[in-house]
Amino acid sequence: KPKLERIASSGIKLISNAGGVNPEACGDALRAVISEAGLDLKVVVITGDDLLNDLDRLEAMNTSEMFSGDAFPPKEKIASANAYIGAFPIAAALAAGADIVVTGRCVDSAVTLGACIHEFGWEAGDLDKLAAGSAVGHLIECGPQATGGNFTDWEQVADSLHEVGYPIAEVWEDGTADIYKPANTGGLVNRGTVAEQLLYEIGDPAAYMLPDVICDFTQIQLEQVAADRVRMTHARGRGVPETYKTSMTWADGWRAGSTFWYVGRRAADKARIFADEAVTRTRRKLKAMDAADFDEVAIDIFGEENFWGNHAAVSDTREVALKVACKHQDARAVGLFLREMTGCALGAPAGMAFFAGARAKPSPVIRLFSVLVDKSALSIKLVDGEGKTDFEPPATTADVLPAEIGAIPEAVSGENLIEVPLETLAWGRSGDKGDKANIGIIARKAEYLPWIAKVLTTDYVADRFSHFMTAPGIDRFYMPGLPALNFLLHNALGGGGIASLRNDPQAKAYAQVLLDTPIAIPQHLLEA
């Protein structure tokens, strides 16, 4: 509301996926505020992503989840079902004169790509340009994560993060783009910050699937062209998917947890005793009530390198944090567990501390269920306050170009090897996609990559993260343009998101574990 007059006077176009599960209501609210301000701004809402009323048809088309193979959830427990739509409807809304475009569910990068399609007249067959616009959107969609947030070299920005600048993308018609930030703001834009964000939350970089294009990011190059300004080139498009990814959320019971601290000698042992006491007492009461056991219990102790599993280097510490959490189909059982933990505190080993406040409450376990839906099954419309217009998607072909990546260069055996932490040689960032985690490792110099790849095999990474993975499965992808490696860990997040009891259900810290890896490398490469 405070910015409407500036939007009207400057001619700025605003594109947002802020419509959530009710984009038309969002559009109506905007129009009311605009009218109240006496302004003339056209709001166009894009609808058609909501498939909650088509569950029977979705089940008939997809009887199992696209990644896990799980059976279709009970329809009465499904809370939402939305397809991820793309950028061409956004471009159509702009072409229809929209000053403000509001979407429901769409891929995050589409709000940027839609603007590029409108501005440059890109068409559905301009695959490389569509991939470039998508890459730009991916780079800026998480705000300051491209300008120093969540950055490996955090020391370089530590004193300015309180005023970090958000990224700006300047895009040319050929798809070349510069990423920078406003002058006199905090943070940093360099090859590392931008490369880390490029690898954030992606799977196969040669087949990054979006509604409008199958992106190949493996050849992307980043060049520092000025202070706090990085140029991106060489994105490639391989084809256009015939389907939309559609995600449903459904309720699968209840969960809750609490955090305590233990202080003193053998702090971790005391924490375990307390956690076991609370779980045992609750299970005994559940059994007496003829109630089912927990679906899952998670006990995590932080302070003894929980994230390193069997490779932890700390065997004892004088203070730890304890997190105890559970899942159950009945909220009352979860509530009982929370009460028992509080009661057990009086009969627990010495040294417990906690931050006083209200006791935790049971909350729903919301699971994600994803399927592919043929594009023809959606009816996308543009709603402008006066009526609805059908969106006609552009014609495309099913042809997909091959990926041309090449082999990872081998490390040539050398003398005078020196062992350094991976962080000395690379930047790293990790993220999530459902129950999968990705870890992107970007070589600071191209000549480091062979030595990094020699150590970071799929077997090595599997060993480092075996305590997090409920079933084996790791892929390693090579990106010669940066150069970089991207690891995709399957079944690695305990269900992911708010379905998980993990302390890091979105894999934000996984890269930090891998960056601690010792790498042997010729000393002359470090001195070059």
Secondary structure as UniProt FT lines:
FT   TURN            2..3
FT   HELIX           4..10
FT   STRAND          14..16
FT   TURN            18..21
FT   HELIX           23..36
FT   TURN            37..38
FT   STRAND          43..47
FT   HELIX           52..54
FT   HELIX           55..61
FT   TURN            66..68
FT   HELIX           75..77
FT   STRAND          78..83
FT   HELIX           88..95
FT   TURN            96..97
FT   STRAND          100..103
FT   TURN            108..109
FT   HELIX           110..120
FT   TURN            124..125
FT   HELIX           127..140
FT   TURN            141..142
FT   HELIX           143..146
FT   TURN            147..150
FT   TURN            152..153
FT   HELIX           154..156
FT   TURN            157..160
FT   HELIX           161..163
FT   STRAND          168..171
FT   TURN            173..174
FT   STRAND          177..180
FT   TURN            183..184
FT   HELIX           191..199
FT   TURN            200..201
FT   TURN            205..206
FT   STRAND          208..209
FT   STRAND          214..216
FT   TURN            218..219
FT   STRAND          221..226
FT   TURN            227..228
FT   STRAND          229..233
FT   STRAND          236..239
FT   STRAND          243..263
FT   TURN            265..266
FT   HELIX           267..288
FT   TURN            289..290
FT   STRAND          296..302
FT   HELIX           306..311
FT   STRAND          319..328
FT   HELIX           331..344
FT   HELIX           345..347
FT   STRAND          352..353
FT   STRAND          363..374
FT   HELIX           375..377
FT   STRAND          381..383
FT   STRAND          388..390
FT   STRAND          417..421
FT   HELIX           422..425
FT   STRAND          426..433
FT   TURN            434..435
FT   STRAND          436..443
FT   HELIX           446..448
FT   HELIX           449..455
FT   HELIX           458..464
FT   TURN            465..468
FT   STRAND          474..479
FT   TURN            480..483
FT   STRAND          484..489
FT   TURN            494..495
FT   HELIX           497..499
FT   TURN            505..506
FT   TURN            508..509
FT   HELIX           510..514
FT   TURN            515..516
FT   STRAND          518..522
FT   HELIX           523..527
//
